[in-house]
């Protein structure tokens, strides 16, 4: 393998590239500071964050209605808990907003869409698909666990479901096994995506490199990252109350905070090259519609 040298000694940047991003050791206080900074970002652009995340409370309401309507109430908790698995991908636009505010730039709702121009957007989609597959697998596993405990007989209502789960040995077994298996799924998602998406956005890394770096972060900071996972789980649980509407605040808060956590745990790259801004496009009056749909006609007439 060929390696460029300066005076027969590799440069610091080359060493960092070979070993991957430099990882810091963080403390529990850093988690609090990341949440504080995330809350400041949310307050600075609240309407933008809510616009980006409004689909998730709506999705939660739809899922709740489907669960109630088709007598599959036992899947309501697994579906709600699954937000923790796909949340890192759902917050892509929020990372972009926090990045812009960090650089002192103005942030707007449309700026969040700039993540689509990232050179690593394809890798982000790939990792997002992996998290989605993990979510689907978790829901199927949760259903299998319930069937193993109570069979295929449906429940007649919330009171019947609560009685089965809380007052029978099968219900206690369901709680223990279900929470244990759910913890393993959440741990897997945390390990591969703790800082993966911010890293891909910031350094245009590939999906594999991002996942490896995320695993290294968790391995070097097991207690803080385990605590972070617990914080995420608790906040998402609170966000489902009432009727999943709290997710409109919880998801943007966690998305912004994840960006700041990434900044704390990964040493900044001084040679990073941001994506150049898109070319300025002059506004066109509405009176020119539909001619605006054919810009080459306007160029010809000019």
Residue pairs with C-beta under 8 A, 6 or more apart in sequence:
3 10
3 14
4 14
10 18
13 270
13 271
16 22
16 269
20 209
20 212
20 213
20 216
21 199
21 203
21 213
21 266
21 267
21 269
22 266
22 267
23 213
23 216
23 217
23 220
23 221
23 265
23 266
23 267
24 264
24 265
24 266
24 267
25 220
25 221
26 221
26 224
26 261
26 264
26 265
27 224
28 223
28 224
28 227
30 224
30 261
30 264
30 265
31 224
31 227
31 228
31 231
31 261
33 260
33 264
34 257
34 258
34 260
34 261
34 264
35 231
35 253
35 257
37 256
37 257
37 260
38 98
38 253
38 254
38 255
38 256
38 257
38 258
38 259
38 260
39 253
39 256
39 257
41 94
41 97
41 98
41 101
41 256
41 259
42 49
42 249
42 252
42 253
42 256
44 101
44 107
45 97
45 101
45 107
45 108
46 252
47 109
48 97
48 107
48 108
48 109
48 112
49 94
49 97
49 251
49 252
49 255
49 256
50 248
50 249
50 252
51 109
52 93
52 94
52 109
52 112
52 252
53 90
53 247
53 248
53 251
53 252
54 248
56 83
56 90
56 244
56 247
56 248
56 251
57 243
57 244
57 245
57 246
57 247
57 248
59 244
60 80
60 83
60 240
60 243
60 244
60 247
61 243
61 244
63 76
63 79
63 80
64 76
64 243
64 244
66 72
67 73
67 75
67 76
67 79
71 154
71 155
71 156
72 154
73 155
73 157
73 158
73 161
74 142
74 143
74 146
74 150
74 155
74 161
75 139
75 142
75 143
75 146
77 142
78 138
78 139
78 142
78 143
78 178
78 182
79 139
80 236
80 237
80 240
80 244
81 138
81 182
81 186
81 233
81 236
81 237
82 135
82 138
82 139
83 236
83 239
83 247
83 251
84 186
84 189
84 232
84 233
84 236
85 131
85 134
85 135
85 138
85 185
85 186
85 189
86 128
86 131
86 132
86 135
87 232
87 236
87 251
87 254
87 255
88 131
88 189
88 193
88 194
88 196
88 197
88 258
89 124
89 127
89 128
89 131
89 132
89 193
89 197
90 251
90 255
91 197
91 251
91 252
91 254
91 255
91 258
92 115
92 124
92 197
92 201
93 112
93 113
93 115
93 255
94 112
94 251
94 252
94 255
94 256
94 259
95 115
95 197
95 198
95 201
95 255
95 258
95 259
96 111
96 112
96 114
96 115
96 201
97 107
97 111
97 112
97 256
98 255
98 256
98 259
98 260
99 201
99 202
99 259
100 106
100 107
100 111
101 107
102 259
102 263
114 275
114 278
115 121
115 124
115 201
117 275
117 278
118 124
118 200
118 201
118 204
118 275
119 204
119 275
120 200
120 201
120 204
120 205
120 206
123 200
123 205
123 206
123 207
123 210
124 197
124 200
124 201
124 207
126 207
127 192
127 193
127 196
127 197
127 200
127 207
127 210
127 211
130 192
130 207
131 189
131 193
134 185
134 188
134 189
137 185
138 182
138 185
141 181
141 185
142 178
142 181
142 182
145 174
145 177
145 178
145 181
146 174
146 178
149 170
149 171
149 173
149 174
149 177
150 164
150 170
150 174
155 161
155 164
164 170
164 171
165 171
165 174
165 175
186 229
186 233
187 229
190 218
190 225
190 228
190 229
190 232
191 214
191 215
191 218
192 211
192 214
192 215
193 211
193 214
194 214
194 217
194 218
194 225
194 228
194 261
195 210
195 213
195 214
195 217
195 258
195 261
195 262
195 265
195 266
196 207
196 210
196 211
196 213
196 214
197 210
197 258
198 258
198 259
198 262
199 205
199 209
199 210
199 213
199 214
199 262
199 266
200 206
200 207
200 210
202 262
202 269
202 272
203 269
203 272
205 213
213 266
217 225
217 265
217 266
218 225
221 265
228 261
232 254
235 250
235 253
235 254
236 247
236 250
236 254
238 246
238 250
239 246
239 247
239 249
239 250
239 251
240 246
240 247
284 292
288 298
291 297
291 298
292 298
